[in-house]
Every structure is written in structure tokens, then in C-alpha cells.
Amino acid sequence: MNLFFKRRDDHFTLPLPDGRVADICINHSKRARRLSLKIASKPFMHVCVTKPLPCPDYYVHQFLQQQTNWVMKHLPAPLIIKDGGTVLFRGQHYQIKLLAAEKYSQVRIEQGNIVISADSAILTDHLRRFFKQQAKQILPPKVSYYADLLDKKVSKITLSDTQSQWGRCNHKAQISINWRLIMAPDSVSDYVCAHEAAHLVEMNHSAAFWKIVDEISPTRKKEQQWLKNNGLMLHNL
């Protein structure tokens, strides 16, 4: 299987066969004699690859290709989509209702249920696509709202999918928000959008930055704690 790696310094994203994406961080070690793997949770959940200093990058790529089963086994278990099961959407647990696949596969919210009409082999793909569509409609307007509060303009808003960041703002006033926040309570996604919008004023995490965040997201410590306690759960789909 050919894997696609996105590299940023010593940080890779690795698409897994089950549809999840693993964050891979490389640790260069003078003492290491061989490549090794471990799961690390700080500052975010990721796979840490320790490699000897003279080890070339393509050996790391080959090693990871050989270890994808190990990575999938040790990361949070993927969500099992079944009739009568539940899935988190905007902070609420919705019951899943499976229907026989129709001419066109579809996912919809109906009477407190998330109804999926699709082939059983691709249920996860359809649910993930539905959540991304919802995130595209709901999250960018939140970013714009907080940017307007600060009298700032966002040049571009995109959705991302990484375990390392819930959001990101760069010096070009481009903001990305993790689509998985559509599963979190609205107050939590509000906080992340406010956080990134505040970077339009302060591109740092100084006291001045947090003062701005507290002004536009006064309960942010509660939302931060929710992400700390439950953030991993948003990566099981």
C-alpha cells in the first residue's frame, strides 16, 4: 500500500487503512540503535518514532508502512457504526438508524436520530462526509463572527483534520478549524473559533492574547477542560 505523507519538519500525517489519520512525530536520538514506536499523549495524541541519527527518512517511511496495524491497534478505537448505536453531534448523543441503501446514499437528521441509508461497507465514509458538510456550514460563520467582534478580517477559512491542532491562524490571516469540532458542544467550537480569531490581533499566547480570548469567550477554561477530557473521543470517527 502506498501511503501519502505530509511533512512539516519532523511532523508527518499518516493516513491509515481504516480512514483515520495518525500524527507522526520523529525523535532523533544519539543513543538509539534501531527504529522504535510509542504512543505519546503530550502535547497531543501522536505516534512517536525514535530513530538513530544516521537513519535516512525513507527507512522511517518503510518502517511506518510495516507498522500500520500496530498504529491502528494502539490509537483510540474507531467508532463502530451500527443500528441503535450512538454518535456525538454538536455535543449530543444521537441514535443511529440504519436503512437499506436506496438509489442514492444519504445521511440525515430525523426526529433525534441520525439516519444513514448506505451500503454497510461504507457507512463510516458517509457519516464522516455528512459531518464535514455540517462543519463547513456551521464552523466558518463562527470564525467570521468573532473576527467581526474584533474588527478584523479573515482572508481564508478552511477545515482541517489533524490530532495535533483544533485550529490554526497564520500571518496571512488564514484560519483553519478542525471539522471534528462539529461533534463537540457548540460552546466548545465557539471557544476554538474565538481563540483563532484572537490570533488576528495577537499572533502568540501572551497575557495580552488570553485577555482578548477571555473578553470574547468568558467561559473558555470550561471549554478547554472539555477538550482535555473528551478531545480524543472526537478522533474515533
N, C-alpha and C positions, 0 to 999 in steps of 0.2 A: 504494500500500500504506500502510495506517495503522500507524504504529509507536507502541508504548507506552513512554513514558519514565518512569523513576522518578528524581525529583530529590532530591538532598541537597546543598544549597549549590550548588557548581559541579561536581558529580559526577553523571553520568547513567549508567544502564544501558540499552543499546540492543539489543533482540532482533534478530538477523539472520535473513534468509530461510532460511539453511541450518541453523537451530536453535541456533547459538551465541549467546552473549551478550557484547557488547563493552562494556567500561568506557570512558566518555567523560568527559574532564576539560576544563573550559573555562579558557582562559588569557586574561585581559583585558589588552589591550595598548594603550598610548597611541600607539605608533608604527605599529601595523598599519593598513593601508588596506583590507584585504579579509579575508574568512574563509579560513583555511587549515587543512590537516590534516597530522599526522605521527604516527608510531608511536613511543611512548616506553616504555622498559623499567624506569624507576625512578620511584618506589619499587616499582612493579608494572607489568606489561604493560598499556598502555592507549592509547586514541586521544586525542591532544591536539588540541583545536580552539582555534586562536588567533583572537580576534575583536576588532575595533575597539571602543573603549569605548561609542560610541553605538549599537552594533548591538543591536536587540531580540532577545529569546530566540526568538521564532517564526521569525526568519530562520535561526538556528542549527539549529532543528528541520528546516526545509525543506532546508537545506544538507546535513544528515546523511542525509535521505531520498534525496537525489540522489546521495550518495556511498557508498551501502551496498555496491556492487560493489567499490569501491576498498578499503573497510574489510575486506571478506571476503578480498580478494586479499592484503592485507598482514599480516593476522593469521596465526598458525600454521595450517597447512593442516589441514582436518578429517580425521578418521580415515576411511580407505576400508575399508568392511566387505565382505570377500569370502571365499569358501570357501578355507580354507587359510591365510588371513591370521592375524594375531595381535592380541591386545588385552591391555592390562595390567589385572590384577585382583589387589588385595592384594599388589602387588609382584612378581607372577609373570606371565610372558607365557603366555597361554592361546591355543591354536589355535582358530580359528573354524571351526565346521562348520555349513554351511547346508543345511537340509532344505526340501522343498516345504511351502508353507503348509498347515496342517491346518485343521480346523474352527475351532479356537481357536489364535491365535498364541501362542507361548510361547518363553521363553529359559530354559535350564537348564545347569547344570554337570554334565558326564558324562565320566568317565574322562580327566580332564585337558583336556577340550575345553569350550568354551562353544558350546552347540548352540542355533541360532536357527531356529525354524520360523515364518516370517512372509513376507508379501509383500515382494518386493525393494525396493519403493518406500519402505517404512517400517522398514527394518532398523535404522537409527540410532535412531529413536524407541523401538523395542522394547528395544534394548540399553541405552539411556540409562535407560529406565524400570526395567529389571532392576537396574541398578547403584544407582539411587536406592532401590529396595526393599531391596537388600542393605545400603546405607548406613544406612537407617532402623533396621534390626535390629542393626547392629554398632556404629555410632558413638555413639549416645546412652548405651548402657551404659558405654562407656569414660569419658565425661564424668562420669557418676554415680560411677564407681569412684574417680576422682581427687578429686572433691568430697568423697566419704566419707573418703578418706585425710586430707583437710584439715579434717574435721569441719565441712563447710559444706553447705548445701542449695542446690540449683538450682531456681528457680521454674518454669523452662520450658526445654526443649531443642528446637531446631528445626534443620532442614537449610537451607543456603543455596547459592547458585550465583553467585559473583562472582569476577572475576580479581584483585580488589584485596585480598581477605582469605581466609585459610584458616579463620579462626574469629573470633568476637566475643563479648564479655561486656559487659553493660551494668550500670548501677547497680541495676536491678531483679532482679539475679541471673539474668537470662535469657541463655542461651548458644546461639549458632548455630555450626554446624560445616559446612564446605563438603562437600557429598556426594561431590565428586570425589576426596576423600582415600581413598575406598574402592579406588581404583586404586593408591594408594601402598602401600609396605610397611607392615605393621601397626605397626612401631616408629615410623614417621613419623606415622601417625594417632594413635598413643598420645601422642606428644610434643605434637601440636596440642591434643589434649583436655586434657592436663596443663597446658599453657600457659594455656588459657582458664579452667580450674578455679582456677589460681593467682590469677587476677584477682578471684576471690571474696574473696581475702584482701587483695591489693594491686591497686587499680584504676589501675595505672601500669606503667611499665617501669623502675622504680628498681632499685638494687642489692638491696634487700630482696625485690623481686619475683623477680629472677633467682635469688636464693638459694633461694627456695621451689621454683622450677621445677627447679633442679639437684638438690634433695633428692628430688623425686618422678619426675624424668626425667633421670637422671645422664648419659645419652648424647645429650642434646638438641643439642649442637653438631654431632654427626654427622648427626642428622635435619634440622637446619637447612640443612646443606650439601646434603643430598639434595634438599630442596625448591628450593634455589637453582639446582642443576644440572638438575633434572628437572621442576620445577613446571609449566613451560609445556606439557609433554607431556600433563599431565592435563587440559588445556583443548582437546584436539583432538577430543573426542567431543561 
